[in-house]
């Protein structure tokens, strides 16, 4: 069973479009995260949610809007896609707040044409 | 200065060698340190999780934290070709923070030659 799963795995779309990425975890965790890994492989936190509440937003443009319908799901909607949004987006989860180990999905590869 | 610095490599060693991977961090208040392994086209996988100074061993892997010099290390004994991957060190975004996520080093690309 996949612990943290993301859909789709690949997303190719045109500049200006709106797209969503979905994440689900079956670990019983209550904190979920979105990270962005750029072309140089640098992995950077974007958002974290605890019990469906936004905890952190690390200077991400407001074109990015996360939504957590329940503790097991965290989706990422991106409006007006730009070339610089091309990256791999990783979802992660952990148990509780504090410095608990995080478990990652295998990423969504977003390419903007 | 970045919160955590890591040499990106690549680091190429023969099979069976002892590998040493290192990171430095800037804020002495950090207490939790993690090492992740990332294979190509996969998500990061947690390898080691340590608190404060000292060593932690798990099989062929040993994580070491030296808080006096703000230096963290990962040692791999009897390295195998399957260890070829990118290794990322990570610290919490804030030392005293809650569910803030992690700050990662840039990752060291390790190649184990058969």
Contacts between the chains, C-beta under 8 A, distances in Angstrom:
chain1	res1	chain2	res2	distance
A	4	B	43	7.4
A	31	B	99	4.3
A	33	B	99	7.9
A	33	B	101	5.1
A	35	B	101	7.3
A	40	B	106	7.4
A	41	B	86	6.8
A	41	B	106	6.9
A	41	B	107	5.7
A	42	B	104	7.4
A	42	B	106	5.6
A	42	B	107	8.0
A	43	B	44	7.1
A	43	B	88	6.7
A	43	B	104	4.4
A	43	B	107	7.6
A	44	B	104	7.5
A	45	B	93	6.1
A	45	B	100	7.4
A	45	B	101	3.5
A	45	B	102	6.5
A	45	B	103	7.2
A	48	B	99	5.0
A	48	B	100	6.2
A	48	B	101	4.9
A	49	B	99	7.9
A	50	B	98	7.3
A	50	B	99	4.6
A	55	B	98	6.6
A	55	B	99	4.8
A	55	B	100	6.9
A	56	B	93	7.0
A	56	B	99	7.4
A	56	B	100	5.2
A	56	B	101	6.2
A	58	B	93	7.6
A	58	B	101	7.5
A	90	B	43	5.5
A	90	B	44	7.4
A	92	B	43	7.8
A	92	B	101	7.9
A	94	B	99	7.1
A	96	B	99	7.7
A	97	B	98	3.7
A	97	B	99	4.2
A	98	B	98	6.3
A	98	B	99	7.5
A	99	B	31	7.5
A	99	B	32	3.9
A	99	B	92	5.0
A	101	B	34	6.8
A	101	B	46	4.9
A	101	B	49	5.1
A	102	B	46	7.1
A	102	B	101	7.7
A	102	B	102	6.4
A	103	B	46	6.9
A	104	B	36	7.9
A	104	B	43	3.5
A	104	B	44	4.9
A	104	B	45	7.2
A	105	B	43	5.2
A	106	B	41	7.4
A	106	B	42	5.3
A	106	B	43	4.6
A	107	B	41	7.7
A	107	B	42	7.6
A	107	B	43	5.6
